[in-house]
């Protein structure tokens, strides 16, 4: 099943990234991104996670021009998810949701100020 393959690509890419095998990691993140975009769409959580991981890989290598468009798309996706889900959450759930997304926005701001 392509979902499991995409997830496995993302997981293995993370291992390669930690080993500083940048090219192998990038290839697998891109493979996962392509599968998830075609199968689940750009608004899926799994697609966002893979794009975030790819963005972090680019950022670690000071490849900010490649990271920037991914981060802009991710921010749009996150804001859309917040708009769709936030209204139905309790105050406690809203706080937890905010905490989950706060890290992504901090990374975006970090990338944007470079």
ABEGO torsion letter per residue (X at the ends): XAAAAAAAAAAAAAAAAAAGBAAAAAAAAAAAAAAAAAAAEAABAAAAAAAAAAAAAAAAAGBAAAAAAAAAAAAAAAAAAAAAAAAABBAAAAAAAAAAAAAAAAAAAAAAAX
